[in-house]
Amino acid sequence: MDLTAYRQLFDLSGKTALVIGAASGIGEASALGLAAFGAHVACADINETALTNLVTSITEQGGKASAHSVDLIKQKTVNDLVDSLPALDVMVCTPSVNVRKPLLKYTEEEFDKVVNLNLKGSFFAMQAAGRRMSEASGGSIMLFSSIRSQVVEPGQGVYAATKAGTLQMVRALAAELGNKGVRVNAIAPGVVETPLTAQIKAQPDWYNAYAQKGALGRWAQPSEMVGAVIYLASKASSYVTGTLQLVDGGWTAIDGRFTPPL
């Protein structure tokens, strides 16, 4: 490849990218990033007002975007959305919910709430996108897992199970669709300031303890997840599939924060 070809590795011009969960947090940042690199972004969420604002922001800055209402836990709405798009080259799915409490205190309703959105919803999205991309013989699917797919703490059992499950579905689909030219990967954020983590930010001791756990000593912003999204969406990752891309500030690399007197 010559220099021009290398410069174009991250160019998404002419690509259609679907971002489910685009109304806030990591999904919103992902939609903005994909649009910045030239993709037409189909922004999908249950929050239609926020979607309208996002699409307006993207188009006012010269990007291409459209708004689509979807309820991730309703399979038909997911299938209808994917089928309605004129093309589908990239799919990013970000929505998650958490109920932080000990496993022995979980109710059936709370269990279903977390599993239905995080695991079943992710399944609906990857299945619909996988079928569409298989027909087109190519595409990139990204599901958001978490560091909780690798490590866990009290109160995170069900959430962690859904994130580990998402990762295993990603690996299986990557194996199943590799011969169709479809790549499937998971992204694992560490602690990111989003609506999902507002409960922690409201408690300074908890927030600061998490900040100090990672190598960088701070929380991430949603925009710091976008590099991984652009990479996995683009030609730069053409030989990458079935992976867990950690974007965790060194969280999983560190065993505690005490520095021994060596």
C-alpha positions as CSV (number, residue, x, y, z in Angstrom):
1,M,0.0,0.0,0.0
2,D,1.1,3.5,-0.7
3,L,0.9,6.5,1.6
4,T,-2.5,7.6,0.2
5,A,-4.0,4.2,0.9
6,Y,-2.7,4.3,4.5
7,R,-4.2,7.8,5.0
8,Q,-7.5,6.4,3.9
9,L,-7.6,3.5,6.4
10,F,-10.0,5.4,8.7
11,D,-12.1,7.0,6.0
12,L,-15.8,6.0,6.3
13,S,-17.1,8.0,3.4
14,G,-20.0,6.2,1.7
15,K,-20.6,3.9,4.6
16,T,-23.8,3.6,6.5
17,A,-23.4,3.1,10.3
18,L,-26.3,2.3,12.7
19,V,-25.8,3.4,16.3
20,I,-28.3,1.9,18.7
21,G,-28.3,4.0,21.9
22,A,-27.3,7.2,20.2
23,A,-29.3,9.5,22.4
24,S,-26.7,9.8,25.1
25,G,-23.4,8.8,26.5
26,I,-21.1,6.5,24.5
27,G,-23.7,6.0,21.8
28,E,-24.0,9.7,21.2
29,A,-20.2,10.1,21.1
30,S,-20.0,7.2,18.7
31,A,-22.5,8.7,16.4
32,L,-20.7,12.0,16.3
33,G,-17.3,10.3,15.7
34,L,-18.6,8.1,12.9
35,A,-20.2,11.1,11.2
36,A,-16.9,13.0,11.5
37,F,-15.1,10.3,9.5
38,G,-17.6,10.4,6.7
39,A,-20.3,7.8,7.5
40,H,-24.0,8.4,7.2
41,V,-25.1,7.6,10.7
42,A,-28.5,6.2,11.4
43,C,-29.0,7.3,15.0
44,A,-31.4,5.0,16.9
45,D,-32.9,5.2,20.4
46,I,-36.1,5.2,22.3
47,N,-35.5,8.9,23.2
48,E,-36.8,10.6,20.1
49,T,-36.3,14.2,21.3
50,A,-32.6,13.6,22.1
51,L,-32.2,11.9,18.7
52,T,-33.6,15.0,16.9
53,N,-31.1,17.2,18.7
54,L,-28.2,14.9,17.8
55,V,-29.1,14.7,14.2
56,T,-29.5,18.5,14.0
57,S,-26.0,18.9,15.6
58,I,-24.4,16.4,13.1
59,T,-26.0,18.0,10.0
60,E,-25.2,21.5,11.1
61,Q,-21.6,20.5,11.2
62,G,-21.7,19.1,7.7
63,G,-22.2,15.5,8.6
64,K,-24.9,13.0,7.5
65,A,-27.4,11.5,9.9
66,S,-30.9,10.4,10.4
67,A,-33.1,9.7,13.4
68,H,-34.8,6.3,14.0
69,S,-37.0,5.3,17.0
70,V,-36.3,1.8,18.3
71,D,-36.9,-0.2,21.5
72,L,-34.1,-2.6,21.8
73,I,-36.0,-5.1,23.9
74,K,-38.6,-5.5,21.2
75,Q,-37.2,-7.7,18.4
76,K,-39.6,-6.6,15.7
77,T,-38.7,-2.9,16.1
78,V,-35.0,-3.9,15.8
79,N,-35.6,-6.0,12.7
80,D,-37.8,-3.4,11.1
81,L,-35.1,-0.7,11.7
82,V,-32.3,-2.8,10.2
83,D,-34.4,-3.8,7.2
84,S,-35.5,-0.2,6.6
85,L,-31.9,1.1,6.0
86,P,-30.8,1.4,2.4
87,A,-27.5,-0.2,3.4
88,L,-25.7,-1.3,6.6
89,D,-21.9,-1.4,6.8
90,V,-21.4,-0.8,10.5
91,M,-23.5,-1.5,13.6
92,V,-22.8,-0.2,17.1
93,C,-25.0,-1.2,20.0
94,T,-24.4,0.5,23.4
95,P,-27.5,0.5,25.6
96,S,-27.2,-1.1,29.1
97,V,-28.9,-0.9,32.5
98,N,-27.6,-2.0,35.9
99,V,-29.2,-2.7,39.3
100,R,-26.4,-2.6,41.8
101,K,-27.2,-4.9,44.7
102,P,-26.2,-8.3,46.2
103,L,-27.3,-11.3,44.2
104,L,-29.2,-12.7,47.2
105,K,-31.3,-9.5,47.3
106,Y,-32.1,-9.5,43.5
107,T,-35.8,-9.8,42.6
108,E,-36.9,-11.6,39.5
109,E,-38.1,-8.4,38.0
110,E,-34.7,-6.8,38.5
111,F,-33.0,-9.8,37.0
112,D,-35.2,-9.7,33.9
113,K,-34.7,-5.9,33.5
114,V,-30.9,-6.2,33.3
115,V,-30.8,-9.4,31.3
116,N,-33.5,-8.3,28.8
117,L,-31.8,-5.1,27.8
118,N,-28.1,-6.0,28.1
119,L,-28.1,-9.5,26.8
120,K,-31.3,-10.1,24.9
121,G,-31.3,-6.7,23.4
122,S,-27.7,-7.1,22.3
123,F,-28.7,-10.5,20.8
124,F,-31.5,-8.9,18.8
125,A,-29.2,-6.2,17.4
126,M,-26.4,-8.5,16.5
127,Q,-28.7,-11.0,14.9
128,A,-30.5,-8.5,12.8
129,A,-27.3,-6.8,11.7
130,G,-25.6,-10.1,11.1
131,R,-28.3,-11.3,8.7
132,R,-28.2,-8.0,6.8
133,M,-24.4,-7.9,6.5
134,S,-24.2,-11.6,5.6
135,E,-26.4,-10.9,2.6
136,A,-24.1,-8.0,1.6
137,S,-20.9,-10.1,2.2
138,G,-19.4,-7.6,4.6
139,G,-19.7,-5.3,7.5
140,S,-18.5,-4.6,11.1
141,I,-20.6,-5.3,14.2
142,M,-19.7,-3.8,17.6
143,L,-21.3,-4.6,20.9
144,F,-20.4,-2.8,24.1
145,S,-19.3,-5.3,26.7
146,S,-17.5,-4.0,29.8
147,I,-14.5,-4.6,32.1
148,R,-17.2,-6.5,34.1
149,S,-16.9,-9.3,31.5
150,Q,-13.5,-9.9,33.0
151,V,-13.6,-8.8,36.6
152,V,-16.4,-8.3,39.1
153,E,-17.2,-6.9,42.5
154,P,-20.1,-7.2,45.0
155,G,-23.3,-5.9,43.6
156,Q,-22.4,-6.4,40.0
157,G,-23.2,-10.1,39.5
158,V,-26.1,-9.9,37.1
159,Y,-24.6,-7.0,35.1
160,A,-21.3,-8.8,34.8
161,A,-23.0,-12.0,33.6
162,T,-24.7,-10.1,30.8
163,K,-21.5,-8.4,29.7
164,A,-19.6,-11.8,29.8
165,G,-22.5,-13.3,27.8
166,T,-22.4,-10.5,25.3
167,L,-18.7,-11.1,24.8
168,Q,-19.3,-14.8,24.2
169,M,-22.0,-14.1,21.7
170,V,-19.7,-11.8,19.9
171,R,-17.0,-14.5,19.7
172,A,-19.5,-17.0,18.4
173,L,-20.9,-14.7,15.8
174,A,-17.4,-13.8,14.6
175,A,-16.7,-17.5,14.1
176,E,-20.0,-18.0,12.3
177,L,-19.8,-15.0,10.0
178,G,-16.1,-14.8,9.2
179,N,-16.6,-16.6,5.9
180,K,-19.2,-14.0,5.0
181,G,-16.8,-11.1,5.4
182,V,-18.5,-9.9,8.5
183,R,-16.4,-8.9,11.5
184,V,-17.8,-8.9,15.0
185,N,-16.1,-7.4,18.0
186,A,-16.8,-6.2,21.6
187,I,-15.5,-3.0,23.3
188,A,-14.9,-3.1,27.0
189,P,-15.0,0.4,28.7
190,G,-13.7,0.9,32.2
191,V,-15.4,3.6,34.2
192,V,-17.0,6.2,32.0
193,E,-19.0,9.2,33.0
194,T,-22.4,8.4,31.5
195,P,-26.1,8.4,32.7
196,L,-25.5,4.7,33.7
197,T,-22.8,5.7,36.2
198,A,-24.5,8.8,37.6
199,Q,-25.3,6.9,40.8
200,I,-21.6,6.5,41.5
201,K,-20.6,10.1,40.5
202,A,-23.1,11.3,43.1
203,Q,-21.1,9.6,45.9
204,P,-17.6,11.1,46.1
205,D,-15.9,8.3,48.0
206,W,-17.2,5.7,45.5
207,Y,-16.3,7.9,42.5
208,N,-12.8,8.6,43.7
209,A,-12.1,5.0,44.6
210,Y,-12.9,4.0,41.0
211,A,-10.8,6.8,39.6
212,Q,-7.8,5.6,41.5
213,K,-8.2,2.0,40.6
214,G,-7.0,2.5,37.0
215,A,-3.5,3.3,35.9
216,L,-4.5,6.8,34.7
217,G,-6.2,7.7,38.0
218,R,-9.3,9.2,36.5
219,W,-12.6,8.4,34.8
220,A,-13.1,8.4,31.1
221,Q,-15.3,10.6,29.0
222,P,-17.6,9.0,26.4
223,S,-15.6,10.6,23.6
224,E,-12.6,8.5,24.7
225,M,-14.4,5.4,23.5
226,V,-14.8,6.7,20.0
227,G,-11.3,5.8,18.9
228,A,-12.0,2.1,19.3
229,V,-15.3,2.5,17.5
230,I,-13.7,4.2,14.5
231,Y,-10.9,1.7,14.4
232,L,-13.3,-1.3,14.4
233,A,-15.6,0.4,11.8
234,S,-12.8,1.1,9.4
235,K,-10.4,-0.7,7.1
236,A,-7.7,-0.2,9.7
237,S,-9.2,-3.2,11.6
238,S,-9.8,-5.4,8.5
239,Y,-8.1,-8.4,10.1
240,V,-9.7,-7.9,13.5
241,T,-12.7,-10.0,14.6
242,G,-13.8,-11.9,17.7
243,T,-11.9,-9.6,20.0
244,L,-12.5,-7.7,23.2
245,Q,-11.1,-4.2,22.8
246,L,-10.3,-2.9,26.3
247,V,-10.6,0.8,26.7
248,D,-10.3,0.8,30.5
249,G,-7.5,3.2,31.5
250,G,-5.4,0.3,32.7
251,W,-8.1,-1.0,35.1
252,T,-7.7,-4.7,34.3
253,A,-3.9,-4.5,34.2
254,I,-3.5,-3.4,37.8
255,D,-3.9,-5.6,40.9
256,G,-4.7,-2.9,43.5
257,R,-3.2,0.6,43.9
258,F,-0.7,0.0,46.7
259,T,2.9,0.5,45.6
260,P,5.0,-2.1,47.4
261,P,8.4,-0.9,48.9
262,L,10.5,-2.9,46.4
